[in-house]
């Protein structure tokens, strides 16, 4: 796997060294150390650096940047695929297109886009598409919920409910609301949240995936199987969903499907 030195990163991303240092210090990337203790960056590091810098320049709150780059890093390929890769925005979601397929990174109302091939010396920001912004009240309630989750989950739940009421299309608020209710053991309520969200917002893969996890915890393996299958129809490269579905298939005595989904999980994550 090719690695890039600081000078290459400066050239490819058009970023000053001071910005690169600041993004490393902020914890967005953790490059390895090479000869003479120099930094070495992976392909994933390049994408994450440019994403974080673009979002920071747009004055995106740090919590949103952290969520976006964390999910983006988890699912980026380790090198530029032959089919080409572009990162852009559809509506209020960061979308990664790889060849004919596409998948969503953690959503954010602030848009960014990249295209190019680091091997040929290009990785450029392209103009984002316009998109409707989330209402300020909904965004305020959502950020309040994020801030409260660790210290006062019931209050966070209420904040997420207010965010959904202010903007029913805010999928992130519905996801976090369902997840918080799940963590609190309020499983029936969480299921209602996810099913209402799917009806209101469509078959978003993360909604179906979270619903599958919940249904598994409720002991409803067959229903979880259907939820996971639905998530993968919308997002075939959702690696964790392949893993969970493999386990469910094994429990449902569907060994061939279990083997296929586990193999897909390993292919997507590079794990043996």
Secondary structure by P-SEA (a helix, b strand, c coil): cccccaaaaaaaacccaaaaaaaaaaccbbbbbcccbbbbbcaaaaaaaaaaaaaaaacccaaaaaaaaaaaaacccccccccbbbbbbcccccccccccbbbbccccccccbbbbbccccccccccccccccccaaaaaaaaaaaaaccccaaaaaaaaaaaaaacccaaaaaaaaaaaaaaacaaaaaaaaaaaaaaaccccaaaaaaaaaaaaaacaaaaaaaaaaaaaaacccaaaaaaaaaaaaaaacaaaaaaaaaaaaaaaaccc
